[in-house]
Amino acid sequence: MGFPERLYDEWLASGMTQRQLGEYAGCNRKAISSYVNGVSTPDATTLGKMCKALNVSADYLLFGKGQV
């Protein structure tokens, strides 16, 4: 399982829409969709905001390590 799959799982578990996650992360729904589908990866700032919104660590989302 890679970053897109972990992001997808955590995003679904959060109960947020892609639009809501994008608002927390400072991007739009299309960007969230591209991250979840593995088309692109977020920059460090966006990643940090997504982690905070999803209450997970960057190590977990990126590498599957550490606390969820």
C-alpha positions as CSV (number, residue, x, y, z in Angstrom):
1,M,0.0,0.0,0.0
2,G,1.4,3.4,-1.0
3,F,0.7,7.0,-0.3
4,P,-2.4,7.3,-2.5
5,E,-4.0,4.2,-0.8
6,R,-3.2,5.4,2.7
7,L,-4.5,8.9,1.9
8,Y,-7.7,7.4,0.4
9,D,-8.3,5.2,3.5
10,E,-7.7,8.1,5.9
11,W,-9.8,10.5,3.9
12,L,-12.8,8.0,3.8
13,A,-12.5,7.3,7.5
14,S,-12.6,11.0,8.2
15,G,-16.1,11.4,6.7
16,M,-15.0,14.6,4.9
17,T,-15.7,15.2,1.2
18,Q,-12.8,15.9,-1.1
19,R,-13.8,19.5,-1.2
20,Q,-13.7,19.8,2.7
21,L,-10.3,18.2,2.8
22,G,-9.1,20.5,0.1
23,E,-10.4,23.5,2.1
24,Y,-8.4,22.4,5.2
25,A,-5.3,21.7,3.0
26,G,-5.5,25.0,1.0
27,C,-6.2,23.3,-2.3
28,N,-9.2,22.3,-4.4
29,R,-11.1,19.1,-4.8
30,K,-9.4,18.3,-8.1
31,A,-6.0,18.4,-6.4
32,I,-7.2,16.0,-3.6
33,S,-8.5,13.7,-6.3
34,S,-5.2,13.7,-8.1
35,Y,-3.4,12.8,-4.8
36,V,-5.8,10.0,-4.1
37,N,-5.5,8.6,-7.6
38,G,-1.7,8.8,-7.6
39,V,-1.5,11.3,-10.4
40,S,0.4,13.8,-8.3
41,T,1.8,14.3,-4.8
42,P,1.3,17.3,-2.5
43,D,4.0,19.8,-1.6
44,A,5.2,19.8,2.0
45,T,2.8,22.5,3.2
46,T,-0.2,20.9,1.7
47,L,0.8,17.5,3.1
48,G,1.2,19.0,6.5
49,K,-2.3,20.5,6.4
50,M,-3.8,17.3,5.2
51,C,-2.1,15.4,8.0
52,K,-3.5,17.8,10.5
53,A,-7.0,17.6,9.1
54,L,-6.9,13.8,9.0
55,N,-5.1,13.6,12.4
56,V,-2.3,11.3,11.0
57,S,1.5,11.7,10.7
58,A,3.3,12.5,7.5
59,D,5.5,9.5,8.1
60,Y,2.4,7.3,8.1
61,L,0.9,8.8,4.9
62,L,4.1,8.9,3.0
63,F,5.8,5.7,4.2
64,G,3.3,3.7,6.2
65,K,5.5,4.1,9.4
66,G,4.8,5.6,12.7
67,Q,1.5,6.4,14.4
68,V,-1.7,6.7,12.3
